[in-house]
Amino acid sequence: MSLVAYEERDGVARIRLSDGERGNPLDQSLADALARAVRRARADDVHVVVLSAEGRAFSVGGNISAFAAAEDIEQMVDDLAETLHRAVSDLHRMDAIVVSVVHGVAAGAGVALAAAADLVIAGASARFTLAYTGIGFSPDGGSSLLTASVGLHRGLHLALLNPRVTAHEAHAMGLVAQVHPDDELEAAVERVVDDLRSGSRTAQVAAKRLMREAAAPGAEAALRRETLSIRQRAADPDGREGVAAFLAKRPPRFPSARHTFALEEER
């Protein structure tokens, strides 16, 4: 089974995450397939890229089971982050205007991947949560660049407390461009694609470059910092405990969490 489907027609590349039964978890296999599809879209010199997903969720984020099974979690997470970041960087820098289509859950790197697009279109069912710190990891996938869209303190709120944000809340904070009823989402996306294709490509490319450079001039350095950070967090005791707790469906007991041990001592 292809984990990422690719189709190009009339100047529009459609990239679709296709591991829908599992919620499109971002493991190395899917990240490799995604990076290949994005490179292909760049080579095809398309006008528009539509990034969407099959199944119940856009993406549930990283494959926690794969993290738990890894012999060298630090190397595994480093490889995965680097591959995902290449795809994200290509989406940022390509001339094509990228439209992401989000339904269901977008969690962890799924949020960052959706936000790598130039326009994020969401169904009313969409929910967004970063969730990294909930398992003792730090954000990756370009999550730190969300501050350019939502602001520093709102970004910190998303990263530190991991709220589940509705599509309309994401729209209000600047992450999502449009929200539509789920049964109207596909038609709404096609209208956006048609509007883009009927416009001046050269002007759109110039606008994308100018605004992205102004909003995040250090994007490449930010992605590198994310890789270095998440590989360290994944390998340290909090990261290992977070993964174990997630799979056991229990609250984590992070070694660095002073509050947890203070409560234990009180008992």
Secondary structure, 3 states (H helix, E strand, C coil): CCCEEEEEECCEEEEEECCHHHCCCECHHHHHHHHHHHHHHHHHCCCEEEEEECCCCCECCECHHHHHHCCCHHHHHHHHHHHHHHHHHHHHHCCCEEEEEECCEEECHHHHHHHCCCEEEEECCCEEECCHHHHCCCCCCCHHHHHHHHCHHHHHHHHHHCCCEEHHHHHHHCCCCEEECHHHHHHHHHHHHHHHHCCCHHHHHHHHHHHHHHHCCCHHHHHHHHHHHHHHHHHCHHHHHHHHHHHHCCCCCCCCCHHHHHHHHHC
